[in-house]
Amino acid sequence: MTIRIEKKVQDGVHIFEISGTLTDEADLVRHVRKALDGEVVGLVVDLHEVDMITSSGLADLVQIKARCNSLNLPMLLARPTAFVVGVLETTKLGGFFDVHEKLDAAIAAVKAG
């Protein structure tokens, strides 16, 4: 499946909606770096259309989370598919990321700080 990244901004929250297989080829880190150059309250990565995530895609998410942590910005995952949840649990990264089942809840959590 083709990788697609769509970015929206809602009240300073940058929302990256990803579909397809999340790999380093998605260049998500570059997209996020551009967002962090501007005025940003926090990030939400919406994973509801991700059918698979590779180790390099997972590494990109970890890198983005670490960068956001260093800037004191929240970075949350929203609506992960069952496959993504399984990968997070298997790799013990479920606790590293703040995961929300609903996009609105993730956006509200970012705004709340």
PyMOL commands that set and color helices and strands:
alter all, ss='L'
color gray80, all
select helices_A, chain A and resi 24-26+28-37+55-70+82-90+103-112
alter helices_A, ss='H'
color red, helices_A
select strands_A, chain A and resi 4-10+13-22+42-53+75-78+98-100
alter strands_A, ss='S'
color yellow, strands_A
deselect
rebuild
show_as cartoon
